Amino acid sequence: MATETSEHHEPSSSSSSTTTKNPLVLHLHEKLSSCSTLIESGDEKSVAELVDFIDSVSDSAVSNHEDSDEQGNAVEVLSETHKFLLSPSLDQAVIDALSFELPKAVSKFAGLSNECLRIADSIIDFFIENCSPRDMLPILCEALDSWNGMVHAYDFVAPLLSGISKVLLAIQRRHFEQVKVAVPVILNVLKAVCSEFSARDTECMNLFIRALGIADSIRAICAKLEGRVLEKLRDVLSSYILQIMALLSLVLGCEIPRCLPLVSRLSEFFPFCGLSYLGLITGSDVDEMTRTFVAEEEDDYMRCLSYIKHGAAISVIWGHISVNVARAAGGDVSTVKDEILSNQTERWQAVGMLKYIFSFVDFPWELKKHAIDFLLCITDGNIARNCNDEDTDCSIYMPNLYAALQAITMVIMYTPDTVLRKNAFEALKRVLADIPTSQRFEIFQALITNSMSSPMTALLLDLVRSDLYKEGFQRTATGKDEEKQANKAAPLWVARALELVELVFRPPKGGPPSFPEHGDAVLAALNLYRFILMTESAGKTNYTGVLSKKNLEKAFNEWLLPLRALVAGIMAENKDDHDPLVMDTVCSLNPIELVLYRCIELVEDKLKHPA
């Protein structure tokens, strides 16, 4: 480390409590004195013995956190260690040897008290000031990465984060390379220890404040750079900020007022990093900042950024929640909403980014509620499309749109908030309506096929029925304006509507559907089939093919009769059973039986009297 040498002197302990009666402190003095003697002769075994002793003190204090004597011992041992290091006669070789192990050892005391945290910070600061910063950075990162298995690991991490923020500023060369090595370690540890937080909000806030200190250091380093290296380091800072934003929202998002000051601090970095709300919510800023790392095959770096798209999306939602946050970010959420409303492509991109919020199980419901509100704002029902629906191709956006819709269905199914459920369903309808008619069938088909919830499947089938009506199927089939409608084709996917009915009656994994778990879906499928059958009959059309003899016979023999046999069997088997659960099942079959027999009558009539 430091190359300077000096004549060795035994460190004076006059500043220590040489007359102390505490055997632990006396033992510490012996260990420290042994270190200063043996390290000079090349024997560093004494360092390991010193660290084992210090670890035993911290372990005992952590295990007996209500024992005042144990806590007092911890403070004394830390204080005497710090005094030893401050001795002006301490040899640089001893400092260098201790710097490899003591930062980790003293950090284990950090959660015991504010005094222990203060002394641990001071000891780490001492090594940063007296050792090579390029050596101290990997030492601190290695110590940080050793958190696994520790009790209250977030306390252990805190002084090491502050140490890294300071040592980064002390590095003189190859800044980008040094920062890029440290950031993955920091983010991986933060992501892991954040899962431990519950009620300890104070410790949580303090940890994020220290993480923000690292961002401040990276920004300060950027002032020393220029050209391509500056651009790359700003990309690192951007990704760091977005990952922290996601973690902060994950841990503290349920306490929005408490979270806002930290969110504002994070948002202040956006103008410096060249991040905009429009770029974040459409994902273009994230794609731009990560392109370099992907091109350079920085797999290790990319793995630590698993939440940056979550962070990008939630950053805009925070701006939607608070005008002060938006002001700190240098953005105007209202302007962004207007821009997205007028641009269909950007709207699809925004919906694709919002899926990261809706699909993240651990994000607080309160934030998801605001995200749904934002989604309603950018799909306000009177969307101005820039191009004709028939000519619009959203194929490249379909995977993200499907994933977003599926995530919204999860919100609908699992939220305990009635208002959120209602708004999420409205958002689902609006997003579906914004997908071109020619490609909407694939979305419906995928959602229904992969639905694990019978009530959700029923809602989707009801939307299909509503969609058929709104798309003009009803007007055409009922014969209104017959001349005008004569040359008008039915909606492009109407001809495949029966495929959605079959997904319920004959599931891809085998059928028929089981009861009572699939009762809602079956009733919705019956209602959809009846609607199509009656509409085509009334309009004397056959856009869906429902009236062809082949399809009528298929529906009768493969869908309706097996279903009738299943329902009749369940009803007969349980007619005399008065168990409340069984009676509920029988009652739930009554409306199914009613619609089922009506469908059978309609099909039989059409088979007897074909058009």
C-alpha positions in Angstrom: 0.0 0.0 0.0 1.7 3.2 1.1 5.4 3.0 0.2 6.6 5.3 3.0 8.7 3.6 5.7 9.5 4.9 9.2 11.5 3.8 12.1 9.4 1.4 14.1 8.3 2.4 17.6 6.0 0.5 19.9 2.7 2.4 19.8 2.1 4.3 22.9 -0.9 3.3 24.9 -0.8 6.2 27.3 -3.9 7.6 25.7 -5.6 4.3 26.4 -7.0 3.3 29.7 -3.9 1.5 30.8 -5.3 1.2 34.3 -8.5 -0.4 33.2 -9.8 -3.4 35.1 -11.8 -4.7 32.1 -10.1 -7.9 31.1 -11.4 -7.7 27.6 -9.7 -4.3 27.1 -6.4 -5.6 28.7 -6.6 -8.6 26.3 -7.2 -6.2 23.4 -4.1 -4.2 24.3 -2.0 -7.4 24.3 -3.3 -8.4 20.9 -2.7 -4.9 19.4 0.8 -4.8 20.9 1.6 -8.2 19.5 0.4 -7.1 16.0 2.7 -4.0 16.0 5.6 -6.3 16.9 5.1 -9.3 14.8 4.0 -7.6 11.6 7.3 -5.9 11.4 9.0 -9.3 11.3 6.7 -10.5 8.5 4.4 -12.6 10.7 0.8 -11.6 10.1 -0.8 -14.4 12.0 -1.3 -12.0 14.9 -3.8 -10.0 12.7 -6.0 -13.1 12.4 -5.9 -13.6 16.1 -6.8 -9.9 16.7 -9.7 -10.1 14.3 -11.0 -13.3 16.0 -10.9 -11.6 19.3 -12.7 -8.5 18.0 -15.3 -10.7 16.3 -16.0 -12.6 19.6 -16.7 -9.3 21.3 -19.1 -8.1 18.6 -20.8 -11.5 18.4 -21.4 -11.5 22.1 -22.7 -8.0 22.1 -25.1 -8.7 19.2 -26.4 -11.9 20.9 -26.9 -10.1 24.2 -28.1 -6.8 22.9 -30.0 -6.0 26.2 -27.0 -6.6 28.4 -25.5 -3.2 29.3 -22.1 -4.7 30.2 -21.8 -6.4 26.8 -22.7 -3.2 25.1 -20.2 -1.3 27.2 -17.5 -3.8 26.3 -18.2 -3.3 22.6 -17.8 0.5 22.9 -14.6 0.1 24.9 -13.0 -2.4 22.5 -13.9 -0.2 19.5 -12.7 3.0 21.2 -9.3 1.4 22.2 -8.8 0.0 18.7 -9.4 3.5 17.2 -6.9 5.1 19.8 -4.3 2.5 18.8 -4.6 3.4 15.2 -4.3 7.1 15.9 -1.0 6.6 17.7 1.6 8.8 15.8 4.3 6.1 16.2 2.3 3.4 14.5 4.2 1.9 11.6 2.7 2.1 8.1 3.3 -1.6 7.6 1.0 -2.3 10.6 -1.6 0.1 9.2 -1.5 -1.6 5.8 -1.8 -5.1 7.4 -4.7 -4.1 9.6 -6.5 -2.4 6.7 -7.3 -5.7 5.1 -9.3 -7.0 8.0 -10.4 -4.3 10.5 -13.0 -2.5 8.3 -15.0 -5.7 8.1 -14.5 -6.5 11.8 -15.5 -3.1 13.1 -18.5 -2.9 10.8 -20.1 -5.7 12.7 -20.5 -3.4 15.7 -22.4 -0.8 13.7 -25.9 -1.9 14.6 -25.3 -1.9 18.4 -25.6 1.8 19.0 -25.1 5.2 17.3 -21.8 5.4 19.2 -20.5 2.1 17.8 -21.6 3.3 14.3 -19.7 6.5 14.8 -16.5 4.8 15.9 -16.7 2.2 13.1 -17.1 5.1 10.6 -14.0 6.8 12.1 -11.9 3.7 11.9 -12.8 3.1 8.2 -12.1 6.8 7.5 -8.7 6.4 9.1 -7.7 3.6 6.7 -9.0 5.6 3.7 -6.9 8.5 4.7 -3.8 6.5 5.4 -3.8 3.8 2.8 -3.8 3.6 -1.0 -7.4 4.3 -2.1 -7.0 1.9 -5.1 -6.2 -0.8 -2.5 -8.9 0.2 -0.1 -11.7 0.1 -2.7 -11.5 -3.7 -3.3 -11.0 -4.3 0.4 -14.2 -2.4 1.3 -16.1 -4.1 -1.6 -14.9 -7.5 -0.4 -16.0 -6.7 3.1 -19.3 -5.5 1.9 -19.8 -8.7 -0.1 -19.3 -10.8 3.0 -22.7 -9.7 4.6 -24.4 -13.1 3.9 -25.6 -14.8 7.0 -25.1 -11.9 9.4 -27.7 -10.8 11.8 -29.0 -7.4 10.9 -26.8 -7.2 7.8 -28.1 -3.8 6.9 -26.3 -2.4 10.0 -23.1 -4.1 8.9 -23.4 -2.6 5.4 -23.9 1.0 6.5 -20.3 2.1 7.4 -18.9 0.2 4.4 -21.1 2.1 2.1 -19.9 5.4 3.5 -16.3 4.2 3.2 -16.8 3.4 -0.4 -18.3 6.8 -1.2 -15.2 8.4 0.3 -12.6 6.2 -1.2 -14.0 6.7 -4.7 -13.3 10.4 -4.3 -9.8 9.7 -3.3 -8.9 7.6 -6.4 -6.9 9.5 -8.9 -6.8 7.3 -12.1 -9.0 4.9 -14.1 -12.1 6.2 -12.4 -14.6 4.5 -14.7 -13.1 1.1 -14.3 -13.0 1.4 -10.5 -16.6 2.6 -10.2 -17.9 -0.1 -12.5 -16.2 -2.7 -10.4 -17.7 -1.3 -7.2 -21.3 -0.6 -8.4 -22.4 -4.3 -8.9 -21.2 -5.3 -5.5 -23.0 -2.4 -3.9 -26.3 -3.0 -5.8 -26.3 -6.7 -5.2 -25.8 -6.3 -1.5 -28.4 -3.6 -1.2 -30.9 -5.7 -3.1 -30.2 -8.6 -0.8 -30.3 -6.8 2.6 -33.4 -4.8 1.6 -35.4 -8.0 1.9 -34.6 -7.9 5.7 -36.3 -4.6 6.3 -39.7 -4.6 8.1 -40.4 -2.2 10.9 -36.9 -0.8 11.2 -37.6 2.2 9.0 -34.9 4.5 10.6 -32.2 2.0 9.7 -33.7 1.6 6.2 -33.7 5.4 5.6 -30.1 5.7 6.8 -28.9 2.9 4.5 -30.5 4.6 1.5 -29.0 7.9 2.5 -25.5 6.3 2.5 -26.2 4.7 -0.8 -27.1 8.2 -2.1 -23.7 9.3 -0.9 -22.1 6.9 -3.4 -24.1 8.5 -6.2 -22.9 11.9 -5.1 -19.3 10.7 -5.3 -19.8 9.3 -8.8 -21.3 12.6 -9.9 -18.3 14.4 -8.4 -15.9 12.1 -10.3 -17.7 12.9 -13.5 -16.6 16.5 -13.1 -13.0 15.3 -13.6 -13.8 13.5 -16.9 -14.7 14.3 -20.5 -15.6 12.6 -23.8 -16.6 9.0 -24.1 -15.4 8.1 -20.6 -17.7 10.7 -19.1 -20.7 9.4 -21.1 -20.0 5.9 -19.9 -19.7 6.9 -16.3 -22.9 8.9 -16.5 -24.6 5.8 -17.8 -23.3 3.9 -14.8 -24.6 6.6 -12.5 -28.0 6.5 -14.3 -28.4 2.8 -13.9 -27.3 3.0 -10.3 -29.9 5.7 -9.5 -32.7 3.8 -11.2 -31.9 0.5 -9.4 -31.8 2.4 -6.1 -35.1 4.1 -7.0 -36.7 0.6 -7.5 -35.3 -0.7 -4.2 -36.4 2.4 -2.3 -39.9 2.1 -3.7 -40.0 -1.6 -2.9 -39.0 -1.1 0.8 -40.6 2.2 1.7 -43.2 2.8 -1.0 -46.0 2.0 1.3 -45.0 5.1 3.4 -45.2 7.7 0.6 -44.8 10.8 2.7 -41.7 9.4 4.4 -40.3 8.3 1.1 -40.7 11.6 -0.9 -37.6 13.4 0.4 -35.3 10.5 -0.7 -37.2 10.1 -4.0 -36.6 13.8 -4.6 -32.9 13.5 -3.9 -32.7 10.6 -6.4 -34.7 12.5 -9.0 -32.3 15.4 -8.8 -29.7 13.3 -10.6 -32.0 13.0 -13.7 -31.0 16.3 -15.4 -27.3 15.6 -14.9 -27.7 12.1 -16.3 -29.8 13.3 -19.3 -32.8 11.3 -18.1 -36.3 12.6 -19.0 -39.7 11.4 -17.9 -40.7 10.7 -21.5 -37.6 8.7 -22.1 -38.0 6.8 -18.8 -41.7 5.9 -19.3 -41.2 4.8 -22.9 -38.0 2.9 -22.0 -35.8 4.7 -24.6 -33.5 6.2 -21.9 -33.0 2.7 -20.3 -32.3 1.1 -23.7 -29.7 3.9 -24.5 -27.9 3.6 -21.2 -27.6 -0.2 -21.2 -26.7 -0.4 -24.9 -23.0 0.1 -24.1 -22.8 -2.6 -21.5 -24.6 -5.1 -23.7 -22.3 -4.3 -26.6 -19.3 -4.8 -24.3 -20.8 -8.0 -23.0 -20.8 -6.8 -19.5 -22.9 -9.7 -18.2 -21.8 -9.3 -14.5 -22.7 -5.6 -14.6 -26.1 -6.2 -16.3 -27.0 -8.9 -13.7 -27.0 -6.3 -10.9 -29.4 -4.1 -12.8 -32.4 -6.4 -12.7 -34.7 -3.6 -11.4 -33.6 -0.6 -13.6 -36.7 -0.8 -15.8 -38.8 -1.0 -12.6 -37.0 2.1 -11.4 -37.5 3.9 -14.6 -41.2 3.4 -14.6 -41.7 4.0 -10.9 -39.7 7.3 -11.2 -42.3 8.7 -13.4 -45.1 7.5 -11.1 -43.4 9.3 -8.2 -43.5 12.5 -10.4 -47.1 11.8 -11.0 -47.7 11.6 -7.2 -45.7 14.7 -6.2 -45.1 17.9 -8.1 -42.0 18.5 -5.9 -40.5 15.2 -7.1 -41.3 16.2 -10.7 -39.7 19.6 -10.2 -36.5 17.9 -8.7 -36.4 15.7 -11.8 -36.7 18.7 -14.1 -39.8 17.2 -15.6 -43.5 18.0 -16.2 -45.7 14.9 -15.9 -48.7 16.7 -17.5 -46.7 17.4 -20.7 -45.6 13.8 -20.8 -49.2 12.6 -20.5 -50.3 14.9 -23.3 -47.4 13.7 -25.5 -48.3 10.0 -24.9 -52.0 10.6 -25.5 -51.2 12.0 -29.0 -48.7 9.3 -30.0 -49.9 5.7 -30.2 -46.4 4.2 -30.4 -45.2 5.9 -27.3 -48.4 4.9 -25.6 -47.7 1.2 -26.3 -44.1 1.7 -25.1 -45.4 3.3 -21.9 -47.8 0.5 -21.3 -45.0 -2.0 -21.8 -42.9 -0.2 -19.2 -45.7 0.0 -16.6 -45.9 -3.8 -16.6 -42.8 -3.7 -14.5 -44.8 -2.1 -11.7 -47.9 -4.2 -12.1 -46.1 -7.5 -12.3 -43.7 -6.9 -9.4 -45.5 -8.7 -6.6 -43.6 -6.9 -3.8 -44.3 -3.4 -5.0 -46.7 -1.8 -2.5 -50.4 -1.6 -3.6 -50.3 2.1 -3.0 -47.8 2.6 -5.8 -49.7 0.3 -8.1 -52.8 2.4 -7.4 -51.0 5.5 -8.6 -49.6 3.6 -11.6 -53.1 2.5 -12.7 -54.2 6.1 -12.3 -51.4 7.2 -14.6 -52.3 4.6 -17.1 -55.9 5.9 -17.1 -54.6 9.4 -17.8 -52.7 8.3 -20.9 -55.6 6.2 -22.2 -58.4 8.6 -21.4 -61.0 7.2 -23.7 -60.7 9.7 -26.5 -57.3 8.6 -27.8 -56.2 10.5 -30.9 -54.6 7.9 -33.2 -52.0 9.1 -35.6 -52.8 6.4 -38.2 -55.7 4.4 -39.5 -56.4 1.3 -37.4 -56.3 -1.0 -40.3 -52.8 0.2 -41.3 -51.3 0.1 -37.8 -48.9 -2.7 -37.0 -48.0 -3.2 -33.4 -46.4 -6.6 -33.8 -43.1 -5.6 -32.2 -45.0 -4.3 -29.2 -47.3 -7.3 -28.8 -45.2 -9.3 -26.3 -44.9 -6.2 -24.0 -48.6 -5.3 -24.4 -49.6 -8.9 -23.6 -47.3 -9.0 -20.6 -48.7 -5.7 -19.4 -52.3 -6.8 -19.8 -51.6 -10.0 -18.0 -50.0 -8.0 -15.1 -53.1 -5.8 -14.9 -55.2 -8.9 -14.6 -53.1 -9.9 -11.6 -53.8 -6.5 -10.0 -57.5 -7.0 -10.6 -57.5 -10.5 -9.0 -55.3 -9.8 -6.0 -55.7 -6.2 -4.9 -57.7 -5.9 -1.6 -58.7 -2.3 -2.7 -62.1 -2.2 -4.4 -61.4 1.2 -6.1 -58.1 -0.1 -7.4 -59.8 -3.2 -8.8 -62.4 -1.1 -10.6 -59.8 1.2 -12.0 -57.6 -1.6 -13.1 -60.4 -3.2 -15.0 -61.1 0.1 -16.7 -57.4 0.3 -17.6 -57.5 -3.2 -19.0 -60.4 -2.3 -21.3 -58.7 0.8 -22.5 -55.4 -0.9 -23.3 -57.3 -3.6 -25.2 -59.2 -1.0 -27.2 -56.0 0.7 -28.2 -54.7 -2.5 -29.9 -55.5 -2.7 -33.6 -58.5 -4.9 -34.4 -56.5 -7.1 -36.6 -54.2 -8.1 -33.7 -56.6 -8.0 -30.8 -57.7 -11.6 -31.2 -54.2 -12.9 -30.5 -54.1 -10.9 -27.3 -57.5 -12.2 -26.2 -56.6 -15.7 -27.1 -53.3 -15.6 -25.1 -54.9 -14.0 -22.1 -57.7 -16.6 -21.9 -55.4 -19.5 -22.7 -53.0 -18.6 -19.9 -55.6 -17.4 -17.4 -55.4 -19.4 -14.1 -58.6 -17.8 -12.7 -62.1 -18.7 -13.8 -63.6 -15.3 -12.8 -60.8 -13.6 -14.8 -61.5 -15.8 -17.8 -65.2 -14.8 -17.4 -64.4 -11.1 -17.4 -62.2 -11.5 -20.5 -65.0 -13.4 -22.4 -67.4 -10.7 -21.4 -65.0 -8.2 -22.9 -64.9 -10.2 -26.1 -68.7 -10.0 -26.3 -68.7 -6.3 -25.6 -65.9 -5.9 -28.2 -67.9 -7.7 -30.9 -70.8 -5.4 -30.2 -68.8 -2.2 -30.3 -66.8 -3.2 -33.4 -70.0 -3.1 -35.5 -70.9 -6.8 -35.4 -74.2 -6.1 -33.8 -75.2 -3.3 -36.2 -74.3 -5.4 -39.2 -76.1 -8.5 -38.0 -79.3 -6.8 -37.0 -79.8 -5.5 -40.5 -79.7 -1.7 -39.8 -78.7 0.4 -42.7 -78.7 -2.8 -44.8 -77.5 -1.2 -48.0 -74.7 0.7 -46.3 -73.7 -2.4 -44.4 -73.9 -4.7 -47.4 -70.3 -4.0 -48.5 -68.9 -3.6 -45.0 -66.8 -6.5 -43.8 -67.2 -7.8 -40.3 -64.3 -7.1 -37.8 -61.2 -8.9 -38.9 -61.1 -11.3 -36.0 -64.9 -12.1 -35.7 -64.4 -15.2 -37.8 -62.2 -16.7 -35.1 -64.5 -15.8 -32.1 -65.7 -19.3 -31.7 -62.1 -20.4 -30.9 -62.3 -18.4 -27.7 -65.5 -20.3 -26.7 -63.8 -23.6 -27.4 -60.8 -22.7 -25.1 -63.3 -23.0 -22.2 -65.4 -25.9 -23.4 -62.4 -27.9 -24.5 -59.4 -26.6 -22.6 -56.0 -27.1 -24.2 -54.9 -29.4 -21.4 -58.0 -31.6 -21.8 -61.6 -31.3 -20.8 -64.4 -30.9 -20.2 -64.1 -28.1 -17.7 -64.5 -29.1 -14.0 -66.9 -27.7 -11.5 -67.3 -25.6 -9.4 -63.8 -24.1 -10.0 -64.5 -23.3 -13.7 -68.1 -22.3 -13.3 -67.7 -18.6 -14.0 -65.7 -19.2 -17.2 -68.2 -21.8 -18.4 -71.2 -19.4 -17.8 -69.4 -16.6 -19.7 -68.5 -18.9 -22.6 -72.1 -20.0 -22.8 -73.3 -16.4 -22.8 -70.8 -15.5 -25.5 -71.8 -18.5 -27.7 -75.5 -17.7 -27.3 -74.9 -14.0 -28.2 -73.0 -14.9 -31.4 -75.6 -17.5 -32.3 -78.6 -15.1 -31.8 -76.8 -12.2 -33.4 -75.9 -14.1 -36.6 -79.4 -15.5 -36.7 -81.1 -12.2 -36.4 -78.9 -10.5 -39.0 -79.0 -13.5 -41.4 -75.2 -13.4 -41.5 -72.6 -16.0 -40.7 -69.4 -14.0 -40.2 -68.3 -16.3 -37.4 -69.3 -19.5 -39.2 -71.5 -20.3 -36.2 -74.5 -21.2 -38.4 -72.7 -23.6 -40.7 -73.9 -27.2 -40.2 -70.4 -28.4 -39.4 -70.0 -25.9 -36.6 -73.5 -26.4 -35.3 -72.9 -30.2 -35.0 -69.5 -29.6 -33.4 -71.0 -27.3 -30.8 -73.9 -29.7 -30.1 -71.9 -32.9 -29.9 -68.5 -31.8 -28.6 -69.4 -28.8 -26.4 -73.0 -28.7 -25.2 -74.0 -32.4 -24.8 -70.9 -33.3 -22.8 -71.5 -30.2 -20.7 -75.1 -31.2 -20.1 -74.2 -34.7 -19.1 -71.6 -33.3 -16.6 -74.0 -30.7 -15.1 -76.9 -33.2 -14.9 -74.6 -35.8 -13.2 -73.4 -33.3 -10.5 -77.0 -32.1 -9.9 -78.3 -35.7 -9.6 -75.5 -36.8 -7.4 -75.9 -34.0 -4.9 -79.7 -33.4 -4.9 -80.2 -34.9 -1.4 -77.0 -33.6 0.1 -77.6 -30.7 2.5 -73.9 -29.9 3.2 -73.6 -26.1 2.8 -70.6 -26.4 0.5 -72.4 -28.9 -1.7 -75.5 -26.8 -1.8 -73.4 -23.8 -2.9 -72.0 -25.8 -5.7 -75.5 -26.9 -6.8 -76.8 -23.3 -6.6 -73.9 -22.1 -8.8 -74.8 -24.6 -11.5 -78.4 -23.3 -11.8 -77.6 -20.3 -14.0 -75.2 -22.5 -16.1 -77.9 -25.1 -16.5 -80.4 -22.4 -17.6 -78.1 -20.8 -20.3 -76.9 -24.3 -21.4 -80.4 -25.6 -22.2 -81.2 -22.3 -24.1 -78.1 -22.8 -26.2 -79.0 -26.4 -26.9 -82.5 -25.4 -28.0 -81.1 -22.7 -30.3 -78.7 -25.2 -31.9 -81.3 -27.9 -32.3 -83.7 -25.4 -33.9 -81.0 -24.3 -36.4 -80.1 -27.9 -37.2 -83.8 -28.7 -37.9 -84.4 -25.5 -39.9 -81.1 -24.4 -41.6 -81.1 -21.0 -43.1 
